[in-house]
């Protein structure tokens, strides 16, 4: 009997130890499909950085029919990636999103135009057709047009807004004079389709003074009241930033890791390696902590929306340094 009790006690202790060592599960919802835009997270998982922090992270790809904010609000994810304009608009509408980290320091958003459209400066936009992404991605564009005093109603003194799909067909087929692009993705799709850089005129939002923060890490405000959740986020951000810095320093390897995780098989090695090189320029200079000056610049841009601003008041509680303060010690 004594021997049996010893065995049973050992088994109980073993189970308890296993339970104590079990990694904390966490679901991350991406803003878009698997690509180098999210390399830091795939690298953190592949290299065991999450495991080192006792985390079991599931990375859910996004897509045209997936709204990260809705997934988060519906309980389908613990943390999501979103652009700040979309996040702040959602917060004002009642979804209490909070930015807990900002791996992207710079904006990659651009408006790319055909040179043969006659556009050489923003003043030439009037009377033109411009392709714009929606689903929350239209906010920086609308703020920019408002600051330029250009209506988006299709009038002679304004621009016609073409609701752009997530491709560059409108500029290739001359359905639009300009289309929305990112420095790391759609711009190169235009180049690969046959147009050269000399055929194009590019307006970077950064250069136009209307750049807003992209690809921040967001959670629901109430969740942060739970010390266990906060601790999990500290570990997640720490491991994720380790992944991002590895990706910056090893772009080709990071791109390969992304490709290995692309279940769709739609990405190519050439495109992902090129994308990773461009993404590294956007994460450079960030340790994950949100710069308050960058936040205020984004808010200022969004408030300048004329009669229909993206947000109507200064947001309160929309970001916190509590997580990065602990993660970056």
Beta strands, then each sheet from edge to edge (+ up, - down):
strand 1: 24-29
strand 2: 55-60
strand 3: 79-82
strand 4: 97-101
strand 5: 109-114
strand 6: 129-132
strand 7: 160-163
strand 8: 178-182
strand 9: 200-204
strand 10: 216-220
sheet 1: 2+ 1+ 3+ 10- 4+
sheet 2: 8+ 5- 9+
sheet 3: 6+ 7+
end
